[in-house]
């Protein structure tokens, strides 16, 4: 478990739903803090139409800033979310190091999010991922609404496994399970992960849980027990999908890190720095955030 890898998605998933625009300067300040905290991967933004998601209008500028030699830190990887071929092109032009893309296991969510059926969306995503890998770039594909859908309710496990199987057949081994609606529970998580490992024991599974129904950390622990090493979280517990029925934040980064510390795992990550970022975000948005540890502080012993 000491090999746990943290993928901070706050600058993208955490902020995309916020109406109050965070300035480029403040984003840089928060991201610099995340880098200094020891986080492994940071998702700087998504390559979407800025008219649709104004919060992501400065994504290219963030990549160009942090990839300048005077700002580049070799300890961190910078990821970006892409939805289509134009997004891939934009990401290539500004130096994205890890391309993230995905398809929903819910037909309703897929149509609301992409305007495509699951089958149409996955064919497109697989071709995009192959192109990215052929260009020598790292890519991670996801299954969104993998544990349930706010519109459709239960998503059959077989549907998720079918999507995963098609990724594997295309030679894509980095696969994230995203609990977009927050419907996952620990038993469900452990079973799903075990079934995926039966398909291919060498697959690199990541987990992206939302804390809609207060089961986020429990689901993270279940995934850890099942062998998952990579987790996507957001500082302050910010975030939520723009196209789900009940949008709520991600598992909170500092809460997750604090749990790891109490288990004597990843003590190299500085939870106090992340707490400072969340407190700053709390002041900026003028409200309390969903996270807990930024308010309580860490247990010291």
N, C-alpha and C positions, 0 to 999 in steps of 0.2 A: 504493500500500500504506500510505501514511501516514494513510489514512482508516480504518484498522482500528478497530473498536469492540469493547470488551470487556464482556461480560455475566457478572458474577460470580454463580455459582449455589451457592457454598459454604454460605451460611446455610440453603439448602433442600436441594438434592441432596447437598451435602457432609455434612450432619448427619443427614439422615432415617434413615440406616441405623445410626447410632450408638446403642447401648443406654444409654450413660452420658448422662443428660440434661444439656444445657448450660443454665445458668441464663439468665434474661432479661437480667440485668445483664452477664453475660459476652458474650452475643450482641451486646448494644448496644455494648460495648467493641470487639469485633472489627469490627462493621459501621461504626462511626465511623472506625476505622483504614482500612477499605476505601474509604470516602468520601474521606478525606484523601489516599489514595494516587493518586487521579485516575481510578479506575475509572468507566466511563460508566453502566452499568446494574447494579443489585444486586437479586437475587431474595431477598426477605426471608423467604419461606416458602411453604407450600402450605396451601390451605383443604381439609383432609381431616379425617376423624373422628379426634379426638385419642386415642381408644381404640385405633385401628388404627396410628397413627403419633404416639406421645406427644411426640416431639421437636418437632412442629409445633403444639403446643397454644397457644403464645403468639404465633402469627402476627398476629392482629388487634392485639395490644398493640404489636408491633414497628412496624406501619404507623402506628398512632395516634401513637406516640412520634416517629418520624422525620418525620412530616408536620406536627407542631406547628411554628408559625412560628419558635420559638426554636431548633429543631433542623434545620429544612429547609435543605438546600443545593441551589441551583438547578443545580449542575453534574452532578447524578446523577438518574437515573430509577429508580423502585422498581417492580419487577415481582413478580407472584405467580402461582403455579401453581394452576389450578382444574381439577377433575375432572368436575364436574357443575353443574347449575343452582343448587343450594344454595351451592356454592362461589362462583359468580359473584355471587350475592346478597350473600354475606359480603364478597367483595372490593369490591363497589360501596359497601357501607356503611362500609368503613374507608379508602377512597381509593386503591385500587390504580391505578397509572398505566399499567402494561402488563400485560395479561392473557395468560398463557401456557397453552395447552391443546393436546392432541394425541391421535393415534391410532396404534396399532402396525401395522406392515406384516406382523406375524406373528400368525396366528390364535391360536396357543397363548399367546403373550405377552399378546395382547389379552384373552383369557379370564381369564388369571391376574390381570391388572392391573385390568380393568374389569368382568369378568363378561359382556362383550358380544362379538359377532363384530366383525370389522373394519368391515363395512358398517353395522351398527347403531351402532357407536361413532362413525364418521365423520359419519353423518347428525346425530347428537346434537351433536357438536363444531361442525359447520358452523352449526347453528341457534344454538348458544351464541355463537359468534364473531360472527354477524350481529347478535345482540342487543347484544353489547358495543360493536360498531362503531356501531350505531344510537344508542347512548347517548353517543357522542362519545369513547369510550375507545380507546386503542391495543390491538391484539391481535396475538399471534403464535401460529400453529398449527404443530404439529410432526408429523413422521413418525418414530415410534420404531422401533427395530430396522431402520433403513433400510438397513443394510449387512450384515445377518445376524442370526441368532437363536440364543441358547444352547440352545434346545429343538429348533428345526427345522433349524438349520444355515443353508444358503444361502437368502436371500430374493430371489426374482427381481426384477431391476431393473424389469420391466414392472409389477409390483405396486406398487412405490414410485411410479413415474411416474403410475400410475392414480390413486393417492391425491392426488398433487400436482395432477393435472389437475382433479379434483373441487374442490379448494380454489380453484384459479384460476377455474373456472367460477362459483364462488360469490362471486367478487370479492375473495378474500383473497390478498394479495400478500406478506405477511410469513410465510415458511415456514422452519422449522428442521428440519434433517436430524440426527436423533439416533442415534448409534452405540451403542445401549444395551448390546449384548453385547461391544463392542470388536472386532468382526470386520473392520472396514474396513482397506483398504490404500490407499496413495497412488494407484495406477492406478485402482482402483475409485472412489475419491472424485472424481478429476478427470473421469472418464467420466460419472458420475452427474450431477455439476453441469453439465457441458456439455449433457447431454440435457435437463435441466430448463430451461436457458436457451433451448433450441430451442423448448420449449413456450411460453415467454414471456420475452423478453429483459429485461423490466422487473421481474421478480420479485426480491424482497429475500431472499436466502438467508442463513440463519445455520447454523453447524455446531456440534454438541455431541458431542465425541468422548470416549470412555472409553479408558483406557490399559491395558486388560486384558492385551493382548499386546505392550505396549511400542511401539506404532506411533502413539500419539496426536499427538506433535509433528510427525512426518512427514506425518500426515494433515492437520494444520492447514496445513502449508506447501503441500501439494498443493491444498487448498481455496483458499488465498490466490492461488496461481498461476492458478487457474481463475476468479478474480474475486470470491470471497466476502470480505466485509468485516466480518461480525459473528461473534464466537466466544464460546461459553459455556464457562467454565472454573471451577475451584474451588480456593481457597487450600489449599496443602498437598497437593493431589491427593486430597482427601477425596471420599467419595461412593460411589454405586453404587445401582442399581435394586433395590428390595426384591423384585421379582417377575421376576428373570432367573436363569438357571441358575448363572452364575459372576459374582457381583457384585464390581465393582472400581471404583476411583476414577476421577474425571474427569481430563482434562488439567489439570496443575497450573498455577494462575494465574501464580505467580512464575517458573516455568520458561518459560512461554509469553512473558511480558513480557520476561524476560531474553533470549530468542531474538530478539524484536523489537528490543530495544536493540542487540544485536550486528549487526542488519541496518539500524541507524540509523532505526528506526521507533518511534513513540510513546514518545519519551524523556521526555515529560511525566509518565508514570506512574512513581511512586516504588516501585521493586521492594524497597527496604529496609524500607519500612513493611509490605508484604505478607509479607516474610520474618519480621518481628517477630510478626505475627499467627500465622503457621504455627508458629513456635517456641513461642508461648504455647499453641497448640492441642496441640502435641506434649507439653508438660508436663501439660496438663489431662487428656489421654487416656492419659498415661503409656506412650507408645510412639512409635516413629519413624513419620512419615507417608510416603506414597509419593513426595512431591516431593523434588527434589534441591537446588535453588538455595538454599532456606532453610538447608541444612546447609553448603554450600560458600561461600555469598556470591557476589556478582556479579564478573565479570571487570571490572577497573577501567579499562582503557585502551580 
